[in-house]
């Protein structure tokens, strides 16, 4: 079952947590009832019911264990787990608790700062609650209150899938995470991206680092790796959410932040733009022209109109960088740009974070950096 957004006409899907809870509920129903079932309904935290199709039902020879799967459908969200089988294997146990374990293809937490403690399966707290609530509902309805249940969640191929996710960088090894806070997958959800950024920040803080190193994307990460030998797991990818990343760094107790990025992204921050996605406006050349104007030597003032026109017609910041270089004003312009970026980052943090900046162009050409940036990149 997939929910469709009437406004955007996009298919909403269901999280791996919803799939795990549905599979667990179905497996327990079959264990207690003795007959196969092919659909089961759970209620997501979002308040939207999920009617899941149950597949690949198996029973142990002694009849004490049932396993089944739900196929993950993320709707129109480009989720690497879509199409994967989320399996639950259920058995009864002594005691009255519900034990949730991670099996093959489910990652294990190896670093502090994540939703689960080190050593635990990467099945987050909301999915765990969904699983417990679904199983408790079955136990209560069956009149078997006081019986314990053990459920093993597994994802065949999960270890390979995890290599396409942030898990290796977060210290989750051996598989994917069972995730979801609402039970619903919203296509290209900003909230999902922000949650990932916050998790990266928390892991870095929990590892004892004093400096939060951030880059808008993979270009920035590659630059830091190639130029400064930075470890991939030490760099938080902020996407376009520069302002939000600063706010989250502040929330998590960081007092130092280093942003490294391509001029095409960070020039927007120099102009006070908080989110660098193009839907919030481009303005790259306008900002560059304003900085050029403020740093043009008196002898070159008569040439400003010509420079402004040439820069304004540029499609890429790379071309603008070339024109600025030919005018002989690169140092002054890019140093002022870096100061503005630093100033805005610190202003967004109410002066409670010291920011440093490295800006590069194509082929890892560093254009400018602020005072302590090179020192901090190694911390």
C-alpha positions, -999 to 999 in steps of 0.1 A, spaced: 0 0 0 13 35 -9 -1 68 1 -3 95 -25 1 132 -19 -28 150 -36 -8 183 -36 24 170 -52 10 138 -69 39 119 -54 37 84 -40 45 82 -3 60 49 9 66 32 42 98 30 62 119 0 70 106 3 106 70 0 93 80 -30 72 97 -47 102 67 -41 125 42 -54 100 64 -85 93 68 -92 130 30 -88 137 22 -112 108 48 -138 119 34 -138 155 -2 -141 142 8 -171 121 28 -187 150 -2 -185 173 -29 -191 148 -13 -219 127 -26 -206 93 -8 -184 68 -19 -148 63 -10 -127 33 -19 -92 46 -16 -74 79 -24 -39 90 -4 -17 115 -9 19 125 21 42 118 31 69 142 19 94 115 -16 80 121 -18 64 86 -26 27 86 -2 5 66 -18 -26 50 13 -47 41 15 -77 19 32 -107 35 55 -128 14 81 -157 18 64 -174 48 84 -202 63 80 -223 95 106 -243 115 102 -280 115 92 -281 151 66 -253 145 81 -231 171 93 -204 148 77 -185 119 95 -161 94 80 -138 68 88 -107 49 75 -74 37 89 -58 6 100 -23 12 83 3 -11 97 38 -5 72 54 -29 88 80 -51 117 86 -28 150 73 -43 157 50 -14 183 23 -18 163 -1 4 132 0 -19 126 -35 -32 144 -52 -3 128 -78 18 125 -68 55 122 -101 74 109 -110 109 115 -143 125 94 -148 156 94 -173 185 80 -175 220 103 -173 250 102 -175 288 93 -143 306 69 -116 296 93 -92 276 96 -86 239 132 -92 227 142 -75 195 174 -86 178 192 -77 145 201 -105 121 219 -107 88 219 -75 69 210 -53 98 239 -31 110 255 -30 144 263 3 162 301 7 168 302 44 177 285 65 204 261 93 195 236 73 176 200 63 184 211 30 199 240 22 222 273 7 210 270 -30 204 232 -29 197 215 -37 164 208 -5 144 171 -8 149 161 27 160 139 35 189 107 43 170 108 11 149 115 -8 182 84 8 197 63 0 166 74 -36 167 67 -39 205 33 -23 201 23 -45 172 34 -77 190 17 -66 223 -15 -60 204 -14 -96 191 -5 -111 225 -33 -92 242 -59 -102 216 -48 -138 218 -53 -140 256 -17 -149 261 -7 -120 283 25 -128 302 42 -147 274 75 -134 260 84 -130 223 117 -130 205 118 -113 171 148 -113 148 149 -87 120 170 -94 90 175 -79 55 191 -102 29 217 -82 9 216 -55 36 254 -55 40 259 -45 4 230 -20 4 246 -3 34 277 7 14 254 30 -6 242 48 26 258 69 53 261 39 77 298 32 71 306 69 79 284 68 110 300 37 125 272 13 117 287 -19 103 274 -51 87 241 -38 72 214 -12 69 195 6 97 159 0 105 146 35 106 117 59 106 101 84 130 67 86 114 65 53 96 60 71 63 86 79 36 80 113 22 96 118 -13 128 138 -11 119 148 24 139 178 37 133 164 72 150 131 63 181 150 51 181 172 82 178 142 105 208 126 87 229 158 92 220 159 129 230 123 133 264 129 116 269 159 139 261 139 170 284 111 161 313 135 156 306 152 189 303 118 207 337 109 192 353 138 211 360 161 182 362 198 190 359 210 154 329 202 132 342 199 97 314 203 71 311 204 34 280 210 12 285 178 -8 308 152 -23 329 178 -41 338 193 -8 344 159 8 367 149 -21 386 182 -19 392 176 18 403 140 13 426 148 -17 441 180 -3 442 175 34 438 137 38 407 142 58 389 110 68 355 105 52 338 98 86 351 131 100 333 153 74 296 161 78 278 166 45 254 195 50 238 195 15 222 229 9 213 233 46 242 256 56 222 276 82 205 245 96 239 228 100 252 257 120 222 257 142 225 219 148 262 223 156 253 249 181 226 226 196 251 198 200 276 219 218 302 227 191 321 259 194 342 255 163 330 248 127 350 246 95 331 248 62 349 237 30 331 240 -3 331 250 -39 328 287 -47 295 280 -65 279 271 -32 297 292 -6 295 324 -26 258 323 -18 266 322 19 288 353 14 255 370 4 237 358 35 217 330 17 209 304 43 200 275 20 221 272 -12 195 252 -32 187 270 -65 150 271 -57 158 298 -31 175 319 -58 208 319 -75 224 354 -71 259 340 -74 270 366 -100 252 395 -83 270 387 -50 304 383 -68 299 416 -86 291 434 -53 323 420 -38 343 430 -69 329 465 -67 340 469 -31 375 456 -38 383 473 -71 414 496 -69 407 532 -78 427 528 -110 403 501 -122 371 518 -113 364 529 -149 365 492 -159 339 481 -134 309 483 -157 327 461 -182 337 437 -155 302 436 -141 287 428 -174 312 400 -182 307 384 -147 269 388 -149 269 369 -182 289 340 -167 270 307 -165 295 292 -140 315 306 -112 345 289 -127 343 314 -156 338 343 -132 369 332 -112 389 333 -145 377 369 -153 385 381 -118 419 366 -121 426 383 -154 416 416 -138 443 410 -112 420 413 -82 417 377 -71 434 381 -37 413 410 -25 380 397 -39 383 362 -25 396 372 9 367 395 13 343 367 1 358 344 28 354 371 55 318 375 46 311 337 47 328 335 81 309 365 94 275 351 83 282 317 98 292 332 131 262 356 130 238 327 124 253 311 156 247 343 176 285 346 180 287 314 200 307 295 173 340 304 158 339 296 120 367 290 96 363 287 58 381 271 28 368 278 -7 380 260 -38 373 259 -75 375 231 -100 403 205 -99 407 211 -62 422 246 -67 420 264 -33 410 300 -38 411 312 -2 410 302 34 405 320 67 431 322 95 429 289 114 412 268 87 443 248 78 451 241 114 415 230 121 412 206 92 436 182 109 419 183 143 
